[in-house]
Amino acid sequence: MKEFVYTSRPQRVVFGAGALGRLETEVDLLGARRALILATPDQRGDAERIAAMLGDRVAGVFDRAVMHVPIEVAREARELARRLDADCAIAIGGGSTTGLGKAIALEADFPILAIPTTYAGSEMTPIYGITEAGLKKTGRDSRVIPKTVIYDPELTYALPISMSVSSAINAIAHAAEGLYAVDANPITDLMASEGIAAIGRALPLLTPDAKDPIVQRARADLLFGAWLCGSVLGTVSMSLHHKLCHTLGGTFDLPHAETHTIVLPHALAYNAAAAPRAMERIACALYGTSAPQAAFDLAKRNGAPLALRDVGMRESDLDKACAIALQNQYPNPRALEKSAIRQLLQNAYEGVRPLV
């Protein structure tokens, strides 16, 4: 076995149907007294439910979280936290809400309690991202990783199937890139393989019937898989796929999960020959023979978007996206080649099935 370094992170995870009922106990364990609750506008109702559970321990509610964490929204939330004398943030929702909590924690240096309602995985990472002047800048800082995560599958029962599919394949992307990361190790390899497999098994079982025990088990498996995939994202470095998606999301305001879903098969195809062992693991986890094609087929069979042109990308912007993706060098199994990356983007724009 090769030598490796694995860094574990001090997080408390509470997992299971009905786990939200432990919220007050978990806030107590953080030593918090005034919580700022974060949500998107669409999840104002969830935020109010949390507020009702905590009563006078709630400092306030900020329900303006949006994709890619615009710097203006981050500043507004930071100022509100300061003005209300909040000493923790409770982020309920997906990556947008958790990302906003991280932006606050960068300056306020107080704990985040995350309650995921999607499969984004951001709650398991020290990675933050803030978009300013059309560019999404990411970084790593131990201060932003949520101290406690409550995974309650019941909170995902109402998540529309279309959103569930894109969110879950977004999670697969974290694990897939983790398998060929320059700092990958046997522990994250195990997490990645099992995370991909759990999601691959569960997605075809989703139906609108949230009372069906099979669907409920599938929702739990999806959340478990997202936890593992997010843990991989938080432990090892990411490569071309994530760089492209940050560019497409931050600069062209494309939807986060859908963009990851569309780009993943093409990023895998780009790296396939340079990372054969990783591709073998991905294909095996998805019961396929080709990792890029298995990822594409999983999305197609479950009704996910397949083409960037269908989520708002303009073909005239592909050259600009390629140029931005090449600005800073970063580890990737295959060297960054302008013409090949431009073709990758063209294939993703058109939604063609990878040939490898």
SVG drawing of the C-alpha trace seen along z (x, -y; Angstrom):
<svg xmlns="http://www.w3.org/2000/svg" viewBox="-48 -46 53 49">
<polyline fill="none" stroke="black" stroke-width="0.4" points="0.0,0.0 1.3,-3.5 2.1,-6.0 -0.7,-8.5 -1.9,-11.3 -5.5,-11.3 -6.9,-14.3 -10.0,-13.7 -12.2,-16.7 -13.9,-17.3 -17.6,-17.2 -20.6,-15.8 -23.1,-14.1 -26.6,-13.2 -28.3,-10.9 -31.8,-9.4 -35.4,-10.0 -36.7,-12.4 -33.2,-13.6 -34.4,-17.3 -36.0,-16.6 -32.6,-16.8 -32.0,-20.3 -32.3,-22.0 -29.9,-19.5 -27.4,-20.0 -27.5,-23.8 -26.9,-23.3 -23.8,-21.2 -22.4,-24.0 -22.8,-26.4 -24.8,-28.8 -27.4,-31.2 -28.4,-33.4 -28.8,-31.6 -29.2,-33.3 -31.2,-31.0 -30.3,-31.1 -32.4,-29.9 -33.3,-30.7 -36.5,-32.7 -38.3,-29.5 -37.4,-27.9 -38.7,-30.6 -41.2,-28.2 -38.5,-25.8 -36.6,-28.6 -39.7,-29.6 -40.2,-26.0 -36.7,-26.0 -37.4,-29.3 -40.5,-27.9 -38.5,-25.0 -35.8,-27.2 -38.1,-30.0 -36.3,-32.9 -32.9,-31.5 -33.3,-32.7 -31.6,-36.0 -33.3,-36.4 -33.9,-34.9 -32.1,-35.7 -33.9,-34.2 -31.9,-35.7 -29.4,-33.0 -28.8,-32.4 -26.6,-30.4 -22.8,-31.1 -22.9,-33.4 -22.7,-36.9 -20.4,-39.1 -23.2,-41.6 -25.5,-39.0 -22.6,-37.8 -21.9,-41.3 -25.6,-41.9 -25.8,-38.6 -22.5,-39.3 -23.8,-42.8 -27.1,-41.3 -25.3,-38.7 -23.1,-41.4 -26.1,-43.7 -28.1,-40.9 -25.2,-39.7 -25.6,-36.1 -23.2,-33.5 -24.0,-30.7 -25.7,-30.1 -28.2,-27.4 -28.2,-26.8 -31.2,-24.8 -31.3,-24.0 -28.7,-23.2 -25.3,-24.4 -26.5,-28.0 -27.5,-28.3 -24.6,-26.4 -22.3,-28.5 -23.8,-31.7 -23.2,-30.4 -19.5,-29.8 -19.2,-33.3 -20.4,-34.6 -18.1,-32.3 -15.1,-33.6 -15.4,-36.9 -17.6,-36.2 -15.7,-33.0 -18.7,-31.3 -20.1,-27.7 -22.4,-26.6 -25.0,-23.9 -26.1,-22.6 -29.4,-20.9 -29.1,-19.7 -32.3,-19.3 -30.5,-18.5 -27.5,-16.3 -24.9,-19.1 -22.4,-17.9 -21.1,-21.4 -21.8,-20.8 -18.9,-18.3 -16.2,-20.6 -14.0,-23.5 -14.4,-24.9 -16.1,-28.2 -17.0,-30.2 -17.9,-33.8 -18.8,-35.4 -17.6,-39.0 -17.5,-40.9 -18.6,-37.9 -15.8,-35.5 -16.4,-32.8 -13.4,-32.5 -13.0,-29.5 -10.8,-28.7 -10.4,-26.4 -10.5,-27.4 -11.2,-25.2 -13.3,-28.0 -16.1,-27.5 -16.7,-23.7 -20.0,-23.2 -19.4,-21.9 -22.7,-19.8 -24.7,-18.4 -28.2,-17.0 -29.1,-14.6 -32.9,-14.0 -34.1,-12.1 -37.6,-13.3 -36.6,-16.8 -35.8,-15.6 -39.1,-13.8 -40.6,-16.9 -37.6,-17.7 -38.8,-17.4 -37.4,-14.4 -35.8,-16.6 -33.9,-18.6 -33.1,-15.4 -31.5,-13.8 -29.3,-16.8 -28.3,-17.4 -27.4,-13.7 -25.3,-13.6 -23.6,-16.8 -22.6,-14.7 -21.3,-11.9 -19.0,-14.5 -17.3,-15.2 -16.5,-11.6 -15.5,-10.9 -12.9,-13.7 -11.7,-12.5 -10.8,-9.2 -8.2,-10.7 -7.2,-13.6 -3.4,-14.1 -3.9,-13.6 -6.3,-10.8 -5.9,-8.0 -7.4,-4.6 -9.8,-6.0 -11.3,-8.6 -11.3,-6.0 -13.6,-3.8 -15.9,-6.7 -16.0,-7.7 -16.8,-4.3 -19.6,-3.6 -21.0,-7.1 -21.3,-6.8 -22.8,-3.3 -25.4,-4.4 -26.6,-7.2 -26.5,-5.1 -28.7,-2.5 -31.2,-4.9 -31.9,-7.3 -34.0,-4.9 -36.2,-4.1 -37.5,-7.6 -41.2,-8.3 -43.4,-11.1 -44.9,-8.9 -43.1,-10.0 -45.1,-7.5 -43.7,-4.5 -41.2,-2.7 -39.0,-2.0 -38.8,-5.7 -38.1,-6.6 -35.2,-4.1 -34.0,-5.5 -34.0,-9.0 -32.0,-7.9 -29.5,-6.2 -29.2,-9.3 -28.5,-11.4 -25.9,-8.9 -24.2,-8.8 -24.2,-12.6 -22.5,-12.6 -19.8,-10.3 -19.2,-12.2 -19.1,-15.5 -16.6,-14.1 -14.4,-13.2 -14.8,-16.8 -13.7,-18.2 -10.6,-16.0 -8.9,-15.9 -8.3,-18.4 -10.6,-18.8 -9.6,-19.0 -10.9,-20.1 -14.6,-19.3 -15.0,-21.5 -12.9,-24.3 -15.2,-24.3 -18.4,-24.2 -17.2,-27.1 -16.5,-29.1 -19.8,-28.3 -21.7,-29.0 -19.9,-32.0 -19.4,-33.8 -22.4,-32.8 -24.8,-32.3 -25.8,-28.7 -27.6,-26.6 -25.1,-24.8 -26.3,-21.2 -27.5,-21.0 -24.2,-22.3 -22.3,-19.7 -24.6,-17.0 -24.1,-18.1 -20.3,-18.6 -19.4,-15.4 -19.5,-12.8 -17.4,-15.1 -14.8,-15.8 -14.6,-12.1 -14.1,-11.4 -11.3,-14.1 -9.5,-12.3 -10.4,-8.7 -7.1,-7.6 -5.0,-9.3 -6.9,-7.8 -7.9,-4.3 -8.2,-2.9 -10.5,-5.7 -12.6,-5.2 -12.9,-1.5 -14.1,-2.3 -16.7,-4.8 -18.0,-2.4 -18.2,0.5 -20.1,-1.6 -22.6,-2.6 -22.8,1.0 -21.4,-0.1 -18.3,0.5 -17.4,-3.1 -17.4,-5.7 -18.2,-8.7 -21.0,-6.8 -22.4,-5.4 -22.6,-8.9 -24.3,-10.3 -26.8,-7.4 -27.6,-7.8 -28.5,-11.4 -30.5,-10.6 -32.5,-7.7 -33.5,-9.8 -34.6,-12.9 -31.7,-15.2 -30.6,-18.0 -27.9,-16.8 -26.9,-20.0 -25.5,-23.4 -27.7,-25.1 -30.7,-23.8 -29.7,-25.6 -29.0,-29.0 -25.4,-28.8 -24.8,-30.7 -22.6,-29.0 -20.9,-32.4 -19.6,-32.3 -17.8,-28.9 -14.5,-30.5 -14.6,-32.8 -15.4,-29.9 -12.5,-27.9 -10.1,-30.9 -11.1,-31.4 -10.7,-27.7 -7.1,-27.8 -6.1,-30.9 -4.7,-29.2 -3.0,-25.8 -4.2,-23.1 -3.7,-19.4 -5.5,-17.2 -4.7,-13.7 -4.4,-14.9 -2.6,-18.1 -4.8,-21.1 -5.1,-21.4 -6.9,-24.4 -8.4,-22.7 -9.5,-19.6 -11.1,-21.6 -12.9,-23.7 -14.2,-20.6 -15.3,-19.3 -17.3,-22.4 -18.8,-22.1 -19.8,-18.5 -21.4,-19.6 -23.2,-22.4 -24.7,-20.0 -25.4,-17.2 -23.8,-14.4 -23.0,-11.1 -19.3,-10.5 -17.6,-8.2 -15.4,-6.5"/>
</svg>
